[in-house]
Amino acid sequence: MSPPSSSPIPVTLLTGFLGSGKTTVLNHLVRQPELADALVIINEFGDMPLDHMLVAHSTENAVTEMSSGCLCCTIRTDLVQTLRDITWRFSRNGRRQFRRVLIETTGLADPAPIVHTLSTHPQLAQRYRLDGIVVALDLAAGNATLDRHPEAVRQAAIADCLLLTKGDLADAEARRMLLQRLAAINPAAPRHEVRHGALAADAVLHLGLFSAEGKAPDVARWLHEAAYADDAQHHAHGHTHDHHHDVNRHDDHIRAFCFAVDDPIPADRLTAWLAVLRGFTGPDILRVKGILNIAGQDQPLVIHSVQHIIHPPITLPAWPSADRRSRLVFITRDIGRETIEAAFQGFLRD
């Protein structure tokens, strides 16, 4: 196990539309001991100032404001500079004083550019790792937000965890519809109802594959393929289209599914398939997670992508269970399971 000063610093992204209650949640989170040594990065947007003084005074956290508005547009400059500089700006005797970073994005921000920056920027990729994307959604206004803003649907689809706020303002029907809708958009993400911002810090931490330093990766929790079991049964019975309309009257065009491959996958085929996946994804393959059995290798390979960002595959030390099949989980927009599975099987047969 590496000492804390040299291992990658976990980063949590907290996002959600304006009015979703993110700042209230953030104020509660940073008062908890688990986040006492977190560095919080917030940004101001338009006329909705965040109450960052309260955040700054509620713990010893240092809060860095983005000076130039929307985080999306400034991601290449402000955030890179901030993340590059904070390790020495907030250090004493050569040791940094924070163990994790929490970035609260503006409601209009797509988390993907931040994920991309953390994964690919030469000076940041070695120093930070994405621990999780946390998305807040207002139970009362959530349906209207998802109806009006396709980017809100994308946020919900790529979330590792969903926070449902303002339940006291939501009637039973609005709540039921939103929960059904989220179950179709992102069946595997845990959902936490948050009342007046109160939430245990553990709910939003350790969401990644490597959830805690020095521990074996928790593949079962990360992949959570059981969440997709209903979908697989519906597909097996030929109800692909109807299933999504039953669950989701609005039809957000999101498809969430899982499939398994029984035989080991030749390494060269995997490389070719990943290249094709990168090519035809565009904005329509929102999330891919998988544990793969590669021919000739005893250890499993883990793949993970968020939108167009495909992380470098990771070899795990051992299989987490006796099941050695390759398993892949997808969240897509307007691309059905049959298309993806047929393309994958086609590659294996060629």
N, C-alpha and C positions, 0 to 999 in steps of 0.2 A: 504494500500500500504506500502510495507516495505521500510525502508530507503535505499538509494543506496548502503551503505556499507555492508548491509546484504543480499540483494537479489542476485540471481545468476547472474554472469557476462556474458553477451552475447558474444559468440565467432563466428566469421565469418571465414570460410575457403575459401581461394582464391587459386584455383588450375588450371591446364591447362598444356599442353605440352610445352617443351622447345621451345622458339621462338614464343609462342602465345601472347606475349606482356604483360604478367602479371606484370613485374616489372615497366614498363612504367605506367600502370594503377595504380599500388600501389603508385608510386611517386605522381600522381595527386590526388589520394584519400586522402592521409595523409596530404595534404596541406589545406584541407577543414575544416571549423569549426566543422562539425559533428564528425570528427575523430581527432580533436585536442587533445582529452583526451583518445585516443585509444593507447593501447600497441601493437606494431607490433612485431611479432616473425617471423623471416625469417631463411632460412637455405641455406647454400652453397651446390652446388653439382657439382663435377667434375671441368671442366675448364670453367664453366659458372658463374663467380662470379656475384652476385647481387649487384647493386649499393646501398648498404645499407647505406653508408655514406650520400648520398643524402637524403635518407629517414629519417635518423636520424637528419639531419640538417634542413629539410624542416619544421619540427614542433618540439615541445618539446618531441616527442615520444622517448621512450627508445626502442632500437632494440636489441633483443636477438638473437644471431646466434646459430644455431645448430653446434656443433663443429665437429660432426663425420659423415657428409655426409647425405645420404638419410634419410628423415624423417620417412619413413615406417619402416626401420630396427631399428631405435633408439627410436621409439615411446614409448616403455615401460620405457625407462630410461630418456633420455634427456628431452623429452617434459613434461613428468610427473614431473620431478624435476624442470624444468623451471616454469611450471604453479603453482606448489606448492610454489615455492620460490618467485615468482614475487609479490605476494600480500604484502609481508613485505619488499622486496627489493626496491619496488617503492612506498613507503608510507612515509607520513610525519605526525608527531604527532599522530601516530597510525591509520591514515586514508589513504587508498590507493589513489593514484593520477590518476588512470585510471578508466574509466567506461565501457570499452569494450576491447576485444582482437581481433586482426586480425592476422591469421596465414597464411603465404604464403608458400605453399608447393612446393617441387621440381616437375618438370613436370612429373616425373615417378611415383609420389606417388598416391596410391589409397587412397581416403579420408576415407574409411571405418575404418581403424585402429584408426584414430584420433577420429572419431565419437564414436567408441567403447570405447576408453579410456575415453573420456569426459562423456560417459553415465554410465560407470560401475566402474571406479576407485573410491574406497571408499573416498579418500581425495579430488577428483575433482568433482564427480557427484553432491555434495551438493553446490559447489562453482561456477560452470560454467554451462551454458546451450548453446547448439548449436543454433545459430540464423539462420545460412544458409550456404549452400555450393554454392560457386560462381565459375563457370568454364569458363575460357577464351579459345577461339578457333579462329584460324587464318582463315579469310574468303578465302584467296588465297590458303593456304595449307591444310585447314581443311578436305577436302574430302580424300586426300592422308593419312592424320594422322589417320582418322577413318578407312580407308581401312587396314592400316598396324598394327594398335595397338588396339586390343580388349579392352584394359584397357581405351583407350580414349573414346570408345563407352560407357563403363560403367560410366566413369566420366560424360559424357553428360547426361546419363539416370538418374543419381541420383541428378543432379544439381537442386537447387532451383531457379537459375538465370543463364543465359548464356550471356557471353560477346563476341561479334563478333568483332575482331580486324583486322587491316590492309586491310580495305575495298578498299582503294585506289590502292591496288596491285591486287585485284581480278577482273576477267572479269565477265560479266553478267551471263554467263552460270555456272561458278563455284559457284557464289553466289546463284543462283537459286537452283542448285542441293543441296548445303549444307543446305539451309533453308528448303527445302522439307524433307531432310533427318532428320534434327533436329525436324521437326514437327512430324515425325513418331516415333522418339526415345523418345522424351519428350515433348508432346504437351502442357503441362500446364506451363512449365517454361517460364517466361518472357525473351525475347531476346533483348539485347541492342547493337546497333552498336556503337563502340568506335573508335573515330578518334584521332590518335596521343595520346592515353591514356586518353583523356578528358572524364570524366564520373561524373555525380552528385552522391555524396555519398549515397543519399537516394535510389538509384537504387539497392544497395547491402546490405542495412541495413533493419532490421525489416522484415525478410523473414519468420520467424518462426510463429507458431500458436499464441504464445504470443508475438505479434510484438512490443509492447511498454509497459513499466511498468505501471501497474494500469489500463490498458484498457481491455475491454472485448476481448476475443480471436476472431479473424476475421476468422471464420471457412470457409466462402464462398470463400474468397481469397486464403486461405491455401489449401483447397481441390480442388477448381477450376474444378469441375466436367464437366462444360460446354465444356471445352477443349477436352473432350473425346466423345462428342455427335456424331460427324461424325463416329467415330469408332463403336459406338453402332448401328447406322443406317446400316452401312455396314454389321455388324454381323447379324442384324435382317433380312437382305435380302440374307443372305447366301454367302456373298462374302469375307469370312474371309481371305482366302489365297490371292486372287487376289488383294484385297485392299492394302495389304502391298507391293505388287510388283508394283502396279500402282504408289504409292507414292514414293517408295524407291527401285530404281533399284538394289542397292547394296545388299539389304536385310541384315541389321545388326542383324537379329534374335531377335530384340527387339519388344515386343508387349506392347502397352499401352492401357488400357481399364478401364472401370468403370461399376459397376453394383449395383443395389439396391435390398434390401430385404424388402418386405412389412410388414411381421409380426415381432413382438418383438422376440428377440433371447434369449433363455434360457441361464442363466449365465454359467451353467455347460458345455453346448455345446460350448460356446465361448472359455472357458478355454481349452477344448479338441482340438478345431480347431487350436487355437494358438500354442498348443504343436506340432500338426502335421505340421503346417506351418513352425515352427522352424526346424522340422526334415527334411522335404523334400525340403526346399528352397535351401540349399547349396548356390552356387553362382548365382542361376538362377532367384530368385525373388529379384529384385534390389530395389524396393521401394513399400511400401504399406502405404496408408493413409486411414483412415476411421472414420466416425462418426456413432455410433451404438446405436440402441434402445434396451436396455436390459430389458427383462421381469421383471416386478415388480419395475422398477426404473423410476422415473420421469425425471431424468437428463441424458443427453446423455454421452456416453463413447467415448473417442477419442483414436484410436490406430495409431501407426506410426512405420515403420521399414525402416532401410537403410541396404540393403543386409542382412546379418545374424543377425543384431542387432535389436532386437525388444524392443522398449522403453516400460517402464511400462505404462499401460493404464492410462489415465487421465479422471476424471469425471469433466465435465464442469458445471458451475452453472445453465445454462438454455439452451434450444434449440435455435439455432440462427434464426429459422423461423418456420412456421407452418408445414413444411414437417418433419414428424417424422419417415420416413423410414430410415433404415440403408443404408448408401452409402459407397462403398469401391472403391478405385482407386488403380490400380496395374500397375507397370512397370516390365515386366518379360523378360527373355531371353529364347526363344524356348518353352515357356509354354503358350498355348492359353487360351483365356477367357473361352472357354467351359470347359476346364479341371478344372480351379480354381472354376468356378461357380458351376459345377456339384459336386465337392468335398464339397463345402460349403453347398449346398442344401442337399447333402447326410447326412451331420452331423445334419442338422436341422430335417431331417425326422426320423433318427434312433431312 
